[in-house]
Amino acid sequence: MKPKDATATVRLWGSYVDDKAIADPYYGGMNGFEEVYEQCVRYSNAFLDEVIGK
């Protein structure tokens, strides 16, 4: 699908930490939403560390 001369890549958010997809919090109650929030914060921090450099 990627053109031969393409230089950009598409990555899943979880690839910056543990290669896991962001969980669906719907069935986890309030705890599920808290866990997904924490997961998003970890992924965001790892993404920024890679893009900006640490």
Residue pairs with C-beta under 8 A, 6 or more apart in sequence:
12 19
12 21
13 22
13 40
13 43
13 47
14 20
14 21
14 22
14 43
16 43
16 46
16 47
16 50
17 42
17 43
17 46
20 39
22 36
22 39
22 40
22 43
23 32
23 35
23 36
23 39
24 32
24 36
25 32
25 33
25 35
25 36
26 32
28 35
28 36
